[in-house]
Amino acid sequence: MDSEITRREALHMSRDLSSLPEQPGPLPYALTVVFELRSAEAAAAFDALVAEALEDIADEPDTLVYTVHTPEGQPLLRVFYELYADERAFLAHEGRPHVRRMLEERSQYLVGAPQVLFMHQHMGKLPRGPV
Protein backbone atom coordinates (compact mmCIF):
# COMPACT_ATOMS: atom_id res chain seq x y z
CA MET A 1 0.00 0.00 0.00
CA ASP A 2 1.28 3.48 -0.83
CA SER A 3 2.15 5.63 2.14
CA GLU A 4 -0.87 7.66 3.11
CA ILE A 5 -0.62 11.42 3.32
CA THR A 6 -2.65 12.90 6.13
CA ARG A 7 -5.13 15.69 5.54
CA ARG A 8 -3.03 17.92 7.81
CA GLU A 9 0.07 17.26 5.66
CA ALA A 10 -1.87 17.92 2.46
CA LEU A 11 -3.25 21.13 3.94
CA HIS A 12 0.26 22.27 4.81
CA MET A 13 1.43 21.59 1.24
CA SER A 14 -1.50 23.50 -0.28
CA ARG A 15 -1.22 26.69 1.78
CA ASP A 16 -0.28 29.04 -1.08
CA LEU A 17 -3.37 31.21 -1.14
CA SER A 18 -1.72 34.11 -2.95
CA SER A 19 -3.73 33.52 -6.13
CA LEU A 20 -7.05 33.91 -4.30
CA PRO A 21 -8.71 37.33 -4.26
CA GLU A 22 -8.71 39.23 -0.97
CA GLN A 23 -11.81 38.43 1.08
CA PRO A 24 -13.09 40.16 4.21
CA GLY A 25 -13.01 37.80 7.19
CA PRO A 26 -12.23 34.10 7.22
CA LEU A 27 -12.94 32.01 4.13
CA PRO A 28 -15.09 28.89 4.35
CA TYR A 29 -12.97 25.79 3.84
CA ALA A 30 -14.09 22.50 2.32
CA LEU A 31 -12.83 19.14 1.27
CA THR A 32 -14.02 15.93 -0.33
CA VAL A 33 -12.55 12.57 0.56
CA VAL A 34 -13.15 9.36 -1.40
CA PHE A 35 -12.67 6.03 0.38
CA GLU A 36 -12.65 2.66 -1.38
CA LEU A 37 -13.65 -0.13 1.01
CA ARG A 38 -12.36 -3.71 0.92
CA SER A 39 -15.68 -5.57 1.13
CA ALA A 40 -19.31 -5.26 2.17
CA GLU A 41 -18.28 -6.30 5.68
CA ALA A 42 -15.55 -3.65 5.75
CA ALA A 43 -18.07 -1.07 4.51
CA ALA A 44 -20.45 -1.91 7.36
CA ALA A 45 -17.65 -1.63 9.95
CA PHE A 46 -16.38 1.62 8.40
CA ASP A 47 -19.90 3.07 8.43
CA ALA A 48 -20.25 2.15 12.12
CA LEU A 49 -16.93 3.85 12.91
CA VAL A 50 -18.01 6.99 11.07
CA ALA A 51 -21.47 6.98 12.70
CA GLU A 52 -19.83 6.89 16.12
CA ALA A 53 -17.61 9.88 15.27
CA LEU A 54 -20.60 11.76 13.83
CA GLU A 55 -22.25 11.78 17.25
CA ASP A 56 -19.53 14.20 18.45
CA ILE A 57 -18.97 15.96 15.11
CA ALA A 58 -22.60 17.12 15.36
CA ASP A 59 -21.56 19.28 18.34
CA GLU A 60 -18.69 21.06 16.52
CA PRO A 61 -20.01 24.61 15.95
CA ASP A 62 -17.60 25.49 13.13
CA THR A 63 -18.09 22.21 11.24
CA LEU A 64 -20.91 23.46 9.02
CA VAL A 65 -21.48 20.35 6.88
CA TYR A 66 -20.14 16.82 7.33
CA THR A 67 -21.90 14.36 5.05
CA VAL A 68 -21.12 10.89 3.77
CA HIS A 69 -22.40 9.68 0.40
CA THR A 70 -22.40 6.35 -1.44
CA PRO A 71 -22.27 6.87 -5.22
CA GLU A 72 -24.98 5.12 -7.21
CA GLY A 73 -23.90 1.66 -8.28
CA GLN A 74 -20.69 1.78 -6.19
CA PRO A 75 -21.54 0.28 -2.79
CA LEU A 76 -17.89 0.06 -1.72
CA LEU A 77 -17.16 3.78 -2.16
CA ARG A 78 -17.81 6.50 0.40
CA VAL A 79 -17.52 10.18 -0.51
CA PHE A 80 -17.26 12.64 2.35
CA TYR A 81 -18.08 16.31 1.90
CA GLU A 82 -16.89 18.54 4.72
CA LEU A 83 -17.44 22.30 5.06
CA TYR A 84 -15.82 24.33 7.82
CA ALA A 85 -16.15 27.97 8.84
CA ASP A 86 -12.44 28.39 7.98
CA GLU A 87 -9.12 26.52 8.01
CA ARG A 88 -8.81 27.02 11.77
CA ALA A 89 -12.08 25.13 12.24
CA PHE A 90 -10.80 22.28 10.05
CA LEU A 91 -7.59 22.00 12.08
CA ALA A 92 -9.56 22.05 15.35
CA HIS A 93 -11.81 19.28 13.97
CA GLU A 94 -8.79 17.15 13.03
CA GLY A 95 -7.40 17.36 16.57
CA ARG A 96 -10.51 16.19 18.39
CA PRO A 97 -10.36 12.71 20.00
CA HIS A 98 -13.35 11.28 18.10
CA VAL A 99 -11.80 12.32 14.77
CA ARG A 100 -8.33 11.06 15.74
CA ARG A 101 -9.82 7.66 16.59
CA MET A 102 -11.64 7.48 13.25
CA LEU A 103 -8.51 8.49 11.33
CA GLU A 104 -6.39 5.91 13.17
CA GLU A 105 -8.82 3.00 12.73
CA ARG A 106 -10.10 3.55 9.19
CA SER A 107 -7.17 2.05 7.24
CA GLN A 108 -8.09 -1.54 8.17
CA TYR A 109 -11.25 -1.17 6.06
CA LEU A 110 -9.71 0.54 3.01
CA VAL A 111 -8.23 -0.74 -0.24
CA GLY A 112 -5.69 2.09 -0.28
CA ALA A 113 -5.11 5.69 0.69
CA PRO A 114 -8.14 7.96 0.40
CA GLN A 115 -8.30 10.58 -2.33
CA VAL A 116 -8.52 14.06 -0.79
CA LEU A 117 -9.39 17.32 -2.54
CA PHE A 118 -9.04 20.53 -0.48
CA MET A 119 -11.10 23.53 -1.58
CA HIS A 120 -11.20 27.22 -0.74
CA GLN A 121 -14.60 28.77 -1.36
CA HIS A 122 -14.58 31.91 -3.46
CA MET A 123 -18.31 32.18 -4.24
CA GLY A 124 -21.56 30.42 -3.54
CA LYS A 125 -24.32 29.96 -0.99
CA LEU A 126 -23.69 28.67 2.53
CA PRO A 127 -26.13 26.47 4.48
CA ARG A 128 -28.39 27.97 7.09
CA GLY A 129 -29.23 25.81 10.10
CA PRO A 130 -28.73 22.10 10.68
CA VAL A 131 -28.35 19.70 7.79
C-alpha atoms as a printed R data frame, in Angstrom:
    type eleno elety resid chain resno       x      y      z
1   ATOM     1    CA   MET     A     1   0.000  0.000  0.000
2   ATOM     2    CA   ASP     A     2   1.276  3.477 -0.827
3   ATOM     3    CA   SER     A     3   2.150  5.626  2.142
4   ATOM     4    CA   GLU     A     4  -0.872  7.661  3.114
5   ATOM     5    CA   ILE     A     5  -0.618 11.420  3.320
6   ATOM     6    CA   THR     A     6  -2.652 12.895  6.134
7   ATOM     7    CA   ARG     A     7  -5.128 15.691  5.538
8   ATOM     8    CA   ARG     A     8  -3.030 17.922  7.809
9   ATOM     9    CA   GLU     A     9   0.071 17.260  5.655
10  ATOM    10    CA   ALA     A    10  -1.871 17.920  2.464
11  ATOM    11    CA   LEU     A    11  -3.250 21.126  3.942
12  ATOM    12    CA   HIS     A    12   0.256 22.274  4.812
13  ATOM    13    CA   MET     A    13   1.433 21.594  1.241
14  ATOM    14    CA   SER     A    14  -1.501 23.501 -0.278
15  ATOM    15    CA   ARG     A    15  -1.225 26.685  1.778
16  ATOM    16    CA   ASP     A    16  -0.277 29.044 -1.083
17  ATOM    17    CA   LEU     A    17  -3.374 31.206 -1.145
18  ATOM    18    CA   SER     A    18  -1.721 34.106 -2.952
19  ATOM    19    CA   SER     A    19  -3.734 33.523 -6.134
20  ATOM    20    CA   LEU     A    20  -7.052 33.910 -4.297
21  ATOM    21    CA   PRO     A    21  -8.710 37.326 -4.257
22  ATOM    22    CA   GLU     A    22  -8.713 39.226 -0.971
23  ATOM    23    CA   GLN     A    23 -11.811 38.428  1.079
24  ATOM    24    CA   PRO     A    24 -13.088 40.157  4.206
25  ATOM    25    CA   GLY     A    25 -13.011 37.798  7.191
26  ATOM    26    CA   PRO     A    26 -12.227 34.098  7.224
27  ATOM    27    CA   LEU     A    27 -12.944 32.015  4.131
28  ATOM    28    CA   PRO     A    28 -15.094 28.888  4.346
29  ATOM    29    CA   TYR     A    29 -12.967 25.795  3.843
30  ATOM    30    CA   ALA     A    30 -14.094 22.500  2.324
31  ATOM    31    CA   LEU     A    31 -12.825 19.136  1.266
32  ATOM    32    CA   THR     A    32 -14.017 15.931 -0.326
33  ATOM    33    CA   VAL     A    33 -12.546 12.566  0.556
34  ATOM    34    CA   VAL     A    34 -13.148  9.361 -1.401
35  ATOM    35    CA   PHE     A    35 -12.674  6.034  0.378
36  ATOM    36    CA   GLU     A    36 -12.648  2.658 -1.381
37  ATOM    37    CA   LEU     A    37 -13.646 -0.126  1.006
38  ATOM    38    CA   ARG     A    38 -12.360 -3.711  0.921
39  ATOM    39    CA   SER     A    39 -15.684 -5.568  1.128
40  ATOM    40    CA   ALA     A    40 -19.309 -5.257  2.168
41  ATOM    41    CA   GLU     A    41 -18.284 -6.304  5.683
42  ATOM    42    CA   ALA     A    42 -15.548 -3.648  5.752
43  ATOM    43    CA   ALA     A    43 -18.066 -1.073  4.505
44  ATOM    44    CA   ALA     A    44 -20.445 -1.906  7.363
45  ATOM    45    CA   ALA     A    45 -17.648 -1.630  9.949
46  ATOM    46    CA   PHE     A    46 -16.380  1.620  8.401
47  ATOM    47    CA   ASP     A    47 -19.898  3.069  8.429
48  ATOM    48    CA   ALA     A    48 -20.248  2.149 12.124
49  ATOM    49    CA   LEU     A    49 -16.925  3.845 12.906
50  ATOM    50    CA   VAL     A    50 -18.014  6.994 11.071
51  ATOM    51    CA   ALA     A    51 -21.469  6.978 12.704
52  ATOM    52    CA   GLU     A    52 -19.828  6.888 16.123
53  ATOM    53    CA   ALA     A    53 -17.606  9.880 15.269
54  ATOM    54    CA   LEU     A    54 -20.599 11.759 13.828
55  ATOM    55    CA   GLU     A    55 -22.252 11.782 17.253
56  ATOM    56    CA   ASP     A    56 -19.532 14.196 18.452
57  ATOM    57    CA   ILE     A    57 -18.974 15.959 15.115
58  ATOM    58    CA   ALA     A    58 -22.599 17.117 15.361
59  ATOM    59    CA   ASP     A    59 -21.558 19.285 18.337
60  ATOM    60    CA   GLU     A    60 -18.689 21.065 16.518
61  ATOM    61    CA   PRO     A    61 -20.011 24.607 15.952
62  ATOM    62    CA   ASP     A    62 -17.604 25.487 13.129
63  ATOM    63    CA   THR     A    63 -18.094 22.212 11.239
64  ATOM    64    CA   LEU     A    64 -20.907 23.460  9.018
65  ATOM    65    CA   VAL     A    65 -21.483 20.352  6.884
66  ATOM    66    CA   TYR     A    66 -20.144 16.824  7.331
67  ATOM    67    CA   THR     A    67 -21.898 14.361  5.053
68  ATOM    68    CA   VAL     A    68 -21.120 10.887  3.773
69  ATOM    69    CA   HIS     A    69 -22.396  9.678  0.399
70  ATOM    70    CA   THR     A    70 -22.402  6.351 -1.435
71  ATOM    71    CA   PRO     A    71 -22.265  6.869 -5.224
72  ATOM    72    CA   GLU     A    72 -24.984  5.125 -7.211
73  ATOM    73    CA   GLY     A    73 -23.900  1.656 -8.276
74  ATOM    74    CA   GLN     A    74 -20.690  1.776 -6.189
75  ATOM    75    CA   PRO     A    75 -21.539  0.277 -2.786
76  ATOM    76    CA   LEU     A    76 -17.890  0.059 -1.718
77  ATOM    77    CA   LEU     A    77 -17.163  3.784 -2.161
78  ATOM    78    CA   ARG     A    78 -17.808  6.504  0.396
79  ATOM    79    CA   VAL     A    79 -17.517 10.177 -0.509
80  ATOM    80    CA   PHE     A    80 -17.265 12.645  2.348
81  ATOM    81    CA   TYR     A    81 -18.079 16.313  1.896
82  ATOM    82    CA   GLU     A    82 -16.890 18.542  4.724
83  ATOM    83    CA   LEU     A    83 -17.435 22.297  5.056
84  ATOM    84    CA   TYR     A    84 -15.815 24.326  7.824
85  ATOM    85    CA   ALA     A    85 -16.152 27.965  8.837
86  ATOM    86    CA   ASP     A    86 -12.443 28.392  7.979
87  ATOM    87    CA   GLU     A    87  -9.118 26.518  8.007
88  ATOM    88    CA   ARG     A    88  -8.805 27.020 11.767
89  ATOM    89    CA   ALA     A    89 -12.077 25.133 12.236
90  ATOM    90    CA   PHE     A    90 -10.796 22.282 10.047
91  ATOM    91    CA   LEU     A    91  -7.587 21.997 12.084
92  ATOM    92    CA   ALA     A    92  -9.558 22.055 15.349
93  ATOM    93    CA   HIS     A    93 -11.808 19.279 13.974
94  ATOM    94    CA   GLU     A    94  -8.788 17.155 13.025
95  ATOM    95    CA   GLY     A    95  -7.396 17.364 16.570
96  ATOM    96    CA   ARG     A    96 -10.515 16.189 18.388
97  ATOM    97    CA   PRO     A    97 -10.365 12.708 20.005
98  ATOM    98    CA   HIS     A    98 -13.350 11.278 18.096
99  ATOM    99    CA   VAL     A    99 -11.804 12.317 14.769
100 ATOM   100    CA   ARG     A   100  -8.326 11.062 15.744
101 ATOM   101    CA   ARG     A   101  -9.821  7.658 16.592
102 ATOM   102    CA   MET     A   102 -11.643  7.478 13.252
103 ATOM   103    CA   LEU     A   103  -8.507  8.490 11.334
104 ATOM   104    CA   GLU     A   104  -6.391  5.908 13.171
105 ATOM   105    CA   GLU     A   105  -8.817  3.004 12.728
106 ATOM   106    CA   ARG     A   106 -10.095  3.552  9.191
107 ATOM   107    CA   SER     A   107  -7.166  2.053  7.241
108 ATOM   108    CA   GLN     A   108  -8.086 -1.539  8.175
109 ATOM   109    CA   TYR     A   109 -11.249 -1.173  6.058
110 ATOM   110    CA   LEU     A   110  -9.706  0.536  3.013
111 ATOM   111    CA   VAL     A   111  -8.232 -0.742 -0.244
112 ATOM   112    CA   GLY     A   112  -5.686  2.091 -0.275
113 ATOM   113    CA   ALA     A   113  -5.108  5.685  0.695
114 ATOM   114    CA   PRO     A   114  -8.141  7.960  0.402
115 ATOM   115    CA   GLN     A   115  -8.303 10.583 -2.329
116 ATOM   116    CA   VAL     A   116  -8.520 14.059 -0.790
117 ATOM   117    CA   LEU     A   117  -9.395 17.319 -2.536
118 ATOM   118    CA   PHE     A   118  -9.039 20.528 -0.478
119 ATOM   119    CA   MET     A   119 -11.102 23.527 -1.585
120 ATOM   120    CA   HIS     A   120 -11.201 27.225 -0.736
121 ATOM   121    CA   GLN     A   121 -14.603 28.774 -1.360
122 ATOM   122    CA   HIS     A   122 -14.578 31.908 -3.457
123 ATOM   123    CA   MET     A   123 -18.308 32.183 -4.236
124 ATOM   124    CA   GLY     A   124 -21.559 30.419 -3.537
125 ATOM   125    CA   LYS     A   125 -24.317 29.958 -0.987
126 ATOM   126    CA   LEU     A   126 -23.692 28.673  2.530
127 ATOM   127    CA   PRO     A   127 -26.126 26.465  4.476
128 ATOM   128    CA   ARG     A   128 -28.390 27.974  7.091
129 ATOM   129    CA   GLY     A   129 -29.233 25.813 10.097
130 ATOM   130    CA   PRO     A   130 -28.726 22.101 10.682
131 ATOM   131    CA   VAL     A   131 -28.347 19.702  7.789
